[in-house]
Amino acid sequence: MLKKAASQDLISGLLPNIIPGGVASLQYADDTILFLENSVHKARNFKWFLSCFESLSGMKINFHKNDLMTINIDEEVADDFAQIFCCKKGCFPIKYLGVPLHYDKLKREDLQPIIDRIIKGISGWLGRYLTYRGKIILLCACLISIPAYLMSVIKFPKWAINATNSQMAHFFWGNIGDQHKYHLAN
C-alpha cells in the first residue's frame, strides 16, 4: 500500500534513491516506525491511507499512544504534523524494541540504564555456590544476550564494554579463593 501510494506521488519518504518511493518503515509485531518527507500535504495523504488501513483491516491505530519525532523541522511545522496525526511530539532518544535510538551519537546517560541492568542482574547472584561451568552458563544465558543484541544494532562505546566486562569478570573470578577453599575442604 505504501509503495503504491509512493509510486503515485501521494506520499514520499526520505530515501528515494535507495527505496522505491523512499518510504522506509521498520515493523515488528505491533510497533512501526515510518520515515516520511517534510510535506504537510503528503502527511494528510498518509493519514488518509492509515484511515483506509484501519477500515480494511479492522485494526485500530491508537494515535494518542504514538509520538511524532522530527529532525530539523520548524516548531510550527512539527505542530501541524502532530495535529494531523492526532499525536504528541516526542524527543530523542527513543527506545524501539529496547534499543535507544538517536539521530546523533548516544550519550552516556542513554546507555547507562542498560549497563545498570546488567550490573543489577549480576549483583543478585551468589557466585561462590556455583562451579566454573555454572558461572559460564549463567553469564552466557542471562547476561551476554543483553549487550550482544544491542551491539548488533548500535556501536557500544569502550566505557560500556569495559564496564560490562569488568562486572562479568568480577562475578566469574571474584570468589576464587572461597571456591578453592570449598573444593579443598570437600
ROSE-243334 format. One line per field, with one value per atom (N, C-alpha, C): residue number from 1; residue in three letters; atom name; x, y, z. Coordinates in steps of 0.05 Angstrom, whole numbers, plus 5000, padded with zeros to 4 digits. Layout:
BEGIN
num	(NUM|...)
residuo	(ALA|...)
atomo	(CA|...)
east	(X|...)
north	(Y|...)
up	(Z|...)
END
This chain:
BEGIN
num	(1|1|1|2|2|2|3|3|3|4|4|4|5|5|5|6|6|6|7|7|7|8|8|8|9|9|9|10|10|10|11|11|11|12|12|12|13|13|13|14|14|14|15|15|15|16|16|16|17|17|17|18|18|18|19|19|19|20|20|20|21|21|21|22|22|22|23|23|23|24|24|24|25|25|25|26|26|26|27|27|27|28|28|28|29|29|29|30|30|30|31|31|31|32|32|32|33|33|33|34|34|34|35|35|35|36|36|36|37|37|37|38|38|38|39|39|39|40|40|40|41|41|41|42|42|42|43|43|43|44|44|44|45|45|45|46|46|46|47|47|47|48|48|48|49|49|49|50|50|50|51|51|51|52|52|52|53|53|53|54|54|54|55|55|55|56|56|56|57|57|57|58|58|58|59|59|59|60|60|60|61|61|61|62|62|62|63|63|63|64|64|64|65|65|65|66|66|66|67|67|67|68|68|68|69|69|69|70|70|70|71|71|71|72|72|72|73|73|73|74|74|74|75|75|75|76|76|76|77|77|77|78|78|78|79|79|79|80|80|80|81|81|81|82|82|82|83|83|83|84|84|84|85|85|85|86|86|86|87|87|87|88|88|88|89|89|89|90|90|90|91|91|91|92|92|92|93|93|93|94|94|94|95|95|95|96|96|96|97|97|97|98|98|98|99|99|99|100|100|100|101|101|101|102|102|102|103|103|103|104|104|104|105|105|105|106|106|106|107|107|107|108|108|108|109|109|109|110|110|110|111|111|111|112|112|112|113|113|113|114|114|114|115|115|115|116|116|116|117|117|117|118|118|118|119|119|119|120|120|120|121|121|121|122|122|122|123|123|123|124|124|124|125|125|125|126|126|126|127|127|127|128|128|128|129|129|129|130|130|130|131|131|131|132|132|132|133|133|133|134|134|134|135|135|135|136|136|136|137|137|137|138|138|138|139|139|139|140|140|140|141|141|141|142|142|142|143|143|143|144|144|144|145|145|145|146|146|146|147|147|147|148|148|148|149|149|149|150|150|150|151|151|151|152|152|152|153|153|153|154|154|154|155|155|155|156|156|156|157|157|157|158|158|158|159|159|159|160|160|160|161|161|161|162|162|162|163|163|163|164|164|164|165|165|165|166|166|166|167|167|167|168|168|168|169|169|169|170|170|170|171|171|171|172|172|172|173|173|173|174|174|174|175|175|175|176|176|176|177|177|177|178|178|178|179|179|179|180|180|180|181|181|181|182|182|182|183|183|183|184|184|184|185|185|185|186|186|186)
residuo	(MET|MET|MET|LEU|LEU|LEU|LYS|LYS|LYS|LYS|LYS|LYS|ALA|ALA|ALA|ALA|ALA|ALA|SER|SER|SER|GLN|GLN|GLN|ASP|ASP|ASP|LEU|LEU|LEU|ILE|ILE|ILE|SER|SER|SER|GLY|GLY|GLY|LEU|LEU|LEU|LEU|LEU|LEU|PRO|PRO|PRO|ASN|ASN|ASN|ILE|ILE|ILE|ILE|ILE|ILE|PRO|PRO|PRO|GLY|GLY|GLY|GLY|GLY|GLY|VAL|VAL|VAL|ALA|ALA|ALA|SER|SER|SER|LEU|LEU|LEU|GLN|GLN|GLN|TYR|TYR|TYR|ALA|ALA|ALA|ASP|ASP|ASP|ASP|ASP|ASP|THR|THR|THR|ILE|ILE|ILE|LEU|LEU|LEU|PHE|PHE|PHE|LEU|LEU|LEU|GLU|GLU|GLU|ASN|ASN|ASN|SER|SER|SER|VAL|VAL|VAL|HIS|HIS|HIS|LYS|LYS|LYS|ALA|ALA|ALA|ARG|ARG|ARG|ASN|ASN|ASN|PHE|PHE|PHE|LYS|LYS|LYS|TRP|TRP|TRP|PHE|PHE|PHE|LEU|LEU|LEU|SER|SER|SER|CYS|CYS|CYS|PHE|PHE|PHE|GLU|GLU|GLU|SER|SER|SER|LEU|LEU|LEU|SER|SER|SER|GLY|GLY|GLY|MET|MET|MET|LYS|LYS|LYS|ILE|ILE|ILE|ASN|ASN|ASN|PHE|PHE|PHE|HIS|HIS|HIS|LYS|LYS|LYS|ASN|ASN|ASN|ASP|ASP|ASP|LEU|LEU|LEU|MET|MET|MET|THR|THR|THR|ILE|ILE|ILE|ASN|ASN|ASN|ILE|ILE|ILE|ASP|ASP|ASP|GLU|GLU|GLU|GLU|GLU|GLU|VAL|VAL|VAL|ALA|ALA|ALA|ASP|ASP|ASP|ASP|ASP|ASP|PHE|PHE|PHE|ALA|ALA|ALA|GLN|GLN|GLN|ILE|ILE|ILE|PHE|PHE|PHE|CYS|CYS|CYS|CYS|CYS|CYS|LYS|LYS|LYS|LYS|LYS|LYS|GLY|GLY|GLY|CYS|CYS|CYS|PHE|PHE|PHE|PRO|PRO|PRO|ILE|ILE|ILE|LYS|LYS|LYS|TYR|TYR|TYR|LEU|LEU|LEU|GLY|GLY|GLY|VAL|VAL|VAL|PRO|PRO|PRO|LEU|LEU|LEU|HIS|HIS|HIS|TYR|TYR|TYR|ASP|ASP|ASP|LYS|LYS|LYS|LEU|LEU|LEU|LYS|LYS|LYS|ARG|ARG|ARG|GLU|GLU|GLU|ASP|ASP|ASP|LEU|LEU|LEU|GLN|GLN|GLN|PRO|PRO|PRO|ILE|ILE|ILE|ILE|ILE|ILE|ASP|ASP|ASP|ARG|ARG|ARG|ILE|ILE|ILE|ILE|ILE|ILE|LYS|LYS|LYS|GLY|GLY|GLY|ILE|ILE|ILE|SER|SER|SER|GLY|GLY|GLY|TRP|TRP|TRP|LEU|LEU|LEU|GLY|GLY|GLY|ARG|ARG|ARG|TYR|TYR|TYR|LEU|LEU|LEU|THR|THR|THR|TYR|TYR|TYR|ARG|ARG|ARG|GLY|GLY|GLY|LYS|LYS|LYS|ILE|ILE|ILE|ILE|ILE|ILE|LEU|LEU|LEU|LEU|LEU|LEU|CYS|CYS|CYS|ALA|ALA|ALA|CYS|CYS|CYS|LEU|LEU|LEU|ILE|ILE|ILE|SER|SER|SER|ILE|ILE|ILE|PRO|PRO|PRO|ALA|ALA|ALA|TYR|TYR|TYR|LEU|LEU|LEU|MET|MET|MET|SER|SER|SER|VAL|VAL|VAL|ILE|ILE|ILE|LYS|LYS|LYS|PHE|PHE|PHE|PRO|PRO|PRO|LYS|LYS|LYS|TRP|TRP|TRP|ALA|ALA|ALA|ILE|ILE|ILE|ASN|ASN|ASN|ALA|ALA|ALA|THR|THR|THR|ASN|ASN|ASN|SER|SER|SER|GLN|GLN|GLN|MET|MET|MET|ALA|ALA|ALA|HIS|HIS|HIS|PHE|PHE|PHE|PHE|PHE|PHE|TRP|TRP|TRP|GLY|GLY|GLY|ASN|ASN|ASN|ILE|ILE|ILE|GLY|GLY|GLY|ASP|ASP|ASP|GLN|GLN|GLN|HIS|HIS|HIS|LYS|LYS|LYS|TYR|TYR|TYR|HIS|HIS|HIS|LEU|LEU|LEU|ALA|ALA|ALA|ASN|ASN|ASN)
atomo	(N|CA|C|N|CA|C|N|CA|C|N|CA|C|N|CA|C|N|CA|C|N|CA|C|N|CA|C|N|CA|C|N|CA|C|N|CA|C|N|CA|C|N|CA|C|N|CA|C|N|CA|C|N|CA|C|N|CA|C|N|CA|C|N|CA|C|N|CA|C|N|CA|C|N|CA|C|N|CA|C|N|CA|C|N|CA|C|N|CA|C|N|CA|C|N|CA|C|N|CA|C|N|CA|C|N|CA|C|N|CA|C|N|CA|C|N|CA|C|N|CA|C|N|CA|C|N|CA|C|N|CA|C|N|CA|C|N|CA|C|N|CA|C|N|CA|C|N|CA|C|N|CA|C|N|CA|C|N|CA|C|N|CA|C|N|CA|C|N|CA|C|N|CA|C|N|CA|C|N|CA|C|N|CA|C|N|CA|C|N|CA|C|N|CA|C|N|CA|C|N|CA|C|N|CA|C|N|CA|C|N|CA|C|N|CA|C|N|CA|C|N|CA|C|N|CA|C|N|CA|C|N|CA|C|N|CA|C|N|CA|C|N|CA|C|N|CA|C|N|CA|C|N|CA|C|N|CA|C|N|CA|C|N|CA|C|N|CA|C|N|CA|C|N|CA|C|N|CA|C|N|CA|C|N|CA|C|N|CA|C|N|CA|C|N|CA|C|N|CA|C|N|CA|C|N|CA|C|N|CA|C|N|CA|C|N|CA|C|N|CA|C|N|CA|C|N|CA|C|N|CA|C|N|CA|C|N|CA|C|N|CA|C|N|CA|C|N|CA|C|N|CA|C|N|CA|C|N|CA|C|N|CA|C|N|CA|C|N|CA|C|N|CA|C|N|CA|C|N|CA|C|N|CA|C|N|CA|C|N|CA|C|N|CA|C|N|CA|C|N|CA|C|N|CA|C|N|CA|C|N|CA|C|N|CA|C|N|CA|C|N|CA|C|N|CA|C|N|CA|C|N|CA|C|N|CA|C|N|CA|C|N|CA|C|N|CA|C|N|CA|C|N|CA|C|N|CA|C|N|CA|C|N|CA|C|N|CA|C|N|CA|C|N|CA|C|N|CA|C|N|CA|C|N|CA|C|N|CA|C|N|CA|C|N|CA|C|N|CA|C|N|CA|C|N|CA|C|N|CA|C|N|CA|C|N|CA|C|N|CA|C|N|CA|C|N|CA|C|N|CA|C|N|CA|C|N|CA|C|N|CA|C|N|CA|C|N|CA|C|N|CA|C|N|CA|C|N|CA|C|N|CA|C|N|CA|C|N|CA|C|N|CA|C|N|CA|C|N|CA|C|N|CA|C|N|CA|C|N|CA|C|N|CA|C|N|CA|C|N|CA|C|N|CA|C|N|CA|C|N|CA|C|N|CA|C|N|CA|C|N|CA|C|N|CA|C|N|CA|C|N|CA|C|N|CA|C|N|CA|C|N|CA|C|N|CA|C|N|CA|C)
east	(5016|5000|5018|5039|5057|5072|5081|5095|5078|5053|5035|5029|5024|5019|5043|5067|5091|5096|5089|5092|5072|5050|5031|5037|5059|5068|5048|5033|5014|5029|5048|5066|5094|5113|5141|5158|5179|5196|5223|5241|5268|5289|5284|5305|5297|5289|5280|5302|5327|5349|5356|5345|5352|5327|5304|5280|5260|5248|5228|5206|5203|5184|5196|5218|5232|5220|5196|5183|5195|5210|5222|5205|5201|5185|5199|5200|5210|5186|5182|5159|5167|5156|5159|5134|5119|5094|5076|5070|5052|5067|5093|5109|5118|5114|5121|5134|5156|5168|5167|5158|5157|5174|5188|5204|5193|5183|5169|5181|5176|5186|5171|5184|5173|5153|5128|5108|5081|5069|5043|5022|5022|5003|5005|5029|5033|5028|5031|5025|4995|4979|4950|4942|4955|4950|4957|4979|4987|4967|4957|4937|4912|4905|4882|4887|4912|4919|4918|4926|4924|4894|4877|4848|4837|4846|4838|4848|4872|4883|4866|4858|4840|4814|4802|4777|4779|4801|4804|4813|4829|4840|4823|4807|4792|4808|4833|4850|4848|4853|4850|4878|4886|4911|4905|4919|4915|4935|4928|4946|4955|4939|4947|4970|4976|4999|5024|5021|5044|5058|5083|5099|5108|5108|5119|5147|5166|5194|5202|5212|5221|5250|5263|5291|5293|5305|5310|5284|5263|5237|5229|5219|5209|5187|5186|5167|5138|5132|5104|5097|5115|5110|5107|5124|5121|5094|5085|5058|5036|5039|5020|5019|5043|5044|5031|5037|5025|4994|4984|4956|4944|4957|4947|4944|4965|4966|4953|4943|4930|4948|4973|4992|5008|5023|5041|5068|5083|5110|5129|5147|5167|5194|5213|5240|5260|5282|5303|5319|5330|5329|5302|5296|5272|5282|5264|5270|5253|5265|5250|5260|5242|5248|5271|5271|5291|5317|5320|5345|5342|5359|5358|5367|5350|5356|5358|5376|5380|5391|5385|5396|5425|5435|5462|5475|5499|5513|5499|5495|5483|5502|5490|5506|5508|5525|5529|5502|5487|5462|5441|5445|5426|5432|5458|5466|5468|5471|5476|5454|5428|5407|5412|5422|5427|5450|5471|5494|5485|5469|5458|5442|5426|5410|5428|5450|5468|5481|5490|5503|5484|5459|5438|5433|5433|5429|5451|5476|5499|5499|5492|5495|5478|5456|5438|5447|5467|5477|5497|5497|5516|5536|5557|5576|5592|5595|5611|5598|5573|5559|5558|5570|5569|5597|5597|5622|5629|5653|5660|5641|5634|5615|5588|5579|5553|5554|5577|5580|5580|5594|5594|5566|5552|5525|5507|5509|5493|5499|5525|5533|5523|5528|5521|5491|5476|5447|5432|5442|5426|5437|5463|5473|5485|5500|5513|5493|5469|5449|5440|5440|5431|5449|5476|5493|5497|5496|5500|5478|5453|5431|5435|5441|5444|5468|5490|5514|5509|5489|5483|5468|5458|5443|5459|5472|5487|5515|5533|5561|5564|5572|5576|5602|5602|5628|5645|5671|5690|5683|5674|5668|5646|5626|5604|5614|5631|5642|5659|5676|5694|5678|5657|5640|5627|5616|5603|5623|5646|5666|5677|5680|5690|5671|5646|5626|5624|5625|5624|5649|5673|5698|5698|5688|5687|5669|5646|5628|5642|5655|5667|5691|5709|5734|5733|5713|5713|5715|5704|5704|5722|5744|5762|5772|5782|5793|5773|5748|5727|5720|5719|5711|5733|5759|5781|5781|5777|5776|5753|5730|5707|5714|5727|5734|5755|5774|5794|5782|5763|5750|5734|5723|5706|5723)
north	(4976|5000|5025|5025|5047|5051|5029|5031|5042|5032|5042|5071|5080|5109|5125|5115|5130|5131|5109|5109|5129|5135|5155|5183|5186|5211|5223|5206|5215|5219|5201|5204|5201|5210|5205|5204|5190|5186|5200|5191|5204|5191|5168|5153|5145|5164|5157|5144|5149|5138|5109|5101|5074|5056|5066|5051|5063|5047|5058|5074|5099|5116|5129|5118|5130|5126|5112|5109|5085|5090|5069|5064|5038|5032|5008|5010|4988|4977|4951|4939|4914|4911|4887|4884|4863|4858|4883|4896|4920|4946|4946|4970|4977|5002|5012|5039|5043|5069|5075|5099|5108|5133|5134|5157|5171|5195|5209|5236|5246|5272|5295|5317|5341|5355|5345|5356|5353|5375|5374|5362|5369|5358|5328|5317|5288|5275|5289|5278|5274|5293|5289|5265|5262|5238|5212|5213|5190|5183|5203|5199|5187|5195|5183|5154|5147|5119|5102|5114|5100|5095|5114|5110|5088|5087|5065|5038|5038|5013|5003|5022|5015|5003|5015|5005|4978|4974|4949|4926|4932|4910|4905|4925|4921|4928|4935|4942|4972|4980|5008|5019|5041|5054|5074|5070|5089|5111|5132|5155|5169|5167|5180|5167|5142|5128|5132|5146|5150|5176|5177|5201|5209|5235|5246|5256|5245|5253|5268|5292|5308|5315|5319|5327|5350|5372|5396|5407|5408|5419|5442|5463|5485|5475|5489|5481|5483|5503|5506|5483|5475|5452|5427|5423|5399|5399|5422|5424|5416|5425|5417|5387|5374|5345|5331|5341|5328|5331|5353|5357|5339|5336|5318|5289|5280|5252|5248|5270|5269|5255|5263|5251|5273|5265|5284|5284|5306|5307|5295|5279|5266|5278|5268|5278|5255|5258|5237|5238|5216|5190|5175|5157|5140|5111|5094|5066|5051|5035|5018|4990|4972|4944|4943|4961|4961|4974|4984|4996|5027|5041|5070|5080|5097|5108|5138|5149|5178|5184|5208|5216|5225|5228|5236|5214|5217|5197|5195|5171|5166|5176|5187|5197|5175|5180|5161|5156|5177|5174|5158|5156|5140|5110|5103|5075|5065|5084|5076|5058|5062|5044|5015|5011|4983|4971|4986|4976|4971|4989|4985|4960|4954|4929|4904|4905|4882|4879|4902|4901|4892|4901|4893|4863|4852|4824|4807|4816|4802|4804|4827|4832|4813|4804|4786|4757|4750|4722|4716|4692|4683|4664|4676|4660|4640|4644|4625|4598|4595|4569|4555|4567|4556|4547|4526|4517|4537|4533|4550|4547|4522|4517|4530|4528|4541|4571|4583|4612|4619|4603|4609|4606|4585|4581|4605|4613|4635|4661|4667|4691|4690|4668|4666|4667|4652|4650|4676|4689|4711|4738|4742|4769|4776|4758|4765|4771|4759|4764|4793|4807|4835|4853|4854|4872|4861|4835|4824|4834|4833|4843|4873|4888|4917|4923|4908|4913|4905|4889|4882|4906|4924|4947|4973|4978|5002|4996|5014|5011|5019|5000|5006|5022|5042|5056|5039|5045|5029|5028|5051|5051|5031|5028|5009|4980|4975|4948|4941|4960|4956|4952|4967|4964|4937|4928|4902|4880|4881|4860|4859|4883|4884|4870|4876|4863|4833|4825|4796|4782|4795|4783|4782|4803|4803|4780|4776|4754|4727|4725|4699|4692|4712|4707|4717|4732|4746|4728|4705|4687|4663|4666|4643|4632|4649|4639|4623|4634|4620|4593|4593|4568|4548|4557|4538|4526|4541|4531|4511|4517|4499|4472|4472|4447|4431|4445|4431|4419|4432|4421|4396|4394|4371|4351)
up	(5000|5000|5000|5017|5018|4992|4980|4955|4932|4932|4911|4914|4939|4944|4937|4943|4936|4906|4892|4863|4849|4862|4852|4862|4877|4888|4908|4921|4942|4969|4973|4997|4987|5003|4996|5021|5019|5042|5040|5056|5058|5040|5030|5016|4988|4970|4944|4926|4932|4916|4925|4948|4959|4958|4965|4966|4946|4929|4911|4926|4919|4933|4958|4968|4990|5017|5019|5045|5059|5081|5096|5121|5127|5151|5165|5191|5208|5223|5221|5234|5249|5273|5289|5306|5302|5316|5312|5334|5332|5334|5331|5332|5303|5296|5270|5271|5256|5253|5223|5216|5188|5185|5163|5157|5132|5136|5114|5109|5085|5076|5091|5093|5106|5087|5087|5070|5084|5092|5106|5088|5062|5043|5042|5040|5038|5064|5086|5112|5115|5104|5104|5087|5064|5048|5063|5077|5092|5115|5128|5149|5137|5112|5099|5093|5084|5080|5105|5127|5153|5160|5154|5159|5141|5116|5098|5109|5119|5130|5153|5171|5193|5183|5163|5153|5140|5124|5110|5129|5148|5165|5190|5198|5222|5247|5244|5266|5271|5296|5303|5311|5300|5307|5329|5351|5374|5371|5358|5353|5378|5399|5424|5438|5431|5442|5425|5403|5385|5390|5383|5385|5357|5352|5327|5333|5318|5321|5296|5300|5277|5280|5257|5256|5237|5247|5231|5218|5233|5224|5243|5232|5249|5268|5290|5311|5301|5285|5274|5256|5239|5221|5237|5258|5275|5289|5297|5309|5290|5264|5243|5240|5239|5236|5259|5283|5307|5307|5297|5295|5274|5252|5230|5241|5255|5264|5291|5303|5330|5350|5350|5369|5382|5402|5416|5403|5407|5397|5418|5408|5425|5421|5436|5433|5434|5423|5423|5448|5457|5445|5451|5433|5437|5440|5449|5450|5430|5414|5395|5399|5408|5414|5435|5454|5475|5469|5444|5436|5436|5450|5449|5421|5409|5382|5384|5369|5367|5340|5330|5304|5307|5331|5336|5353|5361|5378|5405|5414|5440|5462|5483|5505|5527|5546|5568|5583|5588|5603|5587|5561|5545|5547|5551|5553|5582|5601|5629|5640|5634|5645|5636|5612|5603|5619|5623|5638|5667|5678|5705|5708|5687|5687|5687|5673|5673|5700|5711|5738|5759|5758|5777|5775|5750|5747|5759|5756|5767|5798|5808|5837|5854|5842|5857|5857|5842|5840|5862|5872|5891|5877|5866|5851|5866|5892|5908|5909|5903|5905|5877|5857|5830|5821|5805|5792|5770|5759|5736|5713|5707|5685|5691|5716|5724|5720|5726|5723|5693|5677|5648|5636|5643|5633|5642|5667|5676|5662|5659|5645|5615|5602|5573|5569|5586|5582|5590|5610|5621|5614|5614|5612|5584|5573|5548|5526|5528|5507|5507|5530|5531|5514|5521|5505|5476|5472|5445|5426|5436|5420|5413|5434|5429|5411|5415|5398|5369|5364|5336|5322|5338|5328|5330|5353|5357|5365|5361|5369|5398|5414|5443|5446|5462|5468|5486|5486|5502|5531|5542|5571|5578|5560|5565|5563|5544|5541|5565|5573|5596|5622|5626|5650|5651|5628|5626|5631|5617|5620|5649|5661|5688|5708|5705|5723|5719|5694|5689|5699|5695|5705|5735|5748|5778|5787|5774|5782|5777|5754|5747|5765|5769|5784|5812|5820|5846|5870|5869|5893|5889|5875|5870|5896|5914|5939|5955|5957|5972|5959|5932|5918|5921|5919|5921|5949|5970|5997|6000|5987|5988|5976|5953|5940|5956|5968|5984|6009|6021|6045|6039|6016|6009|5995)
END
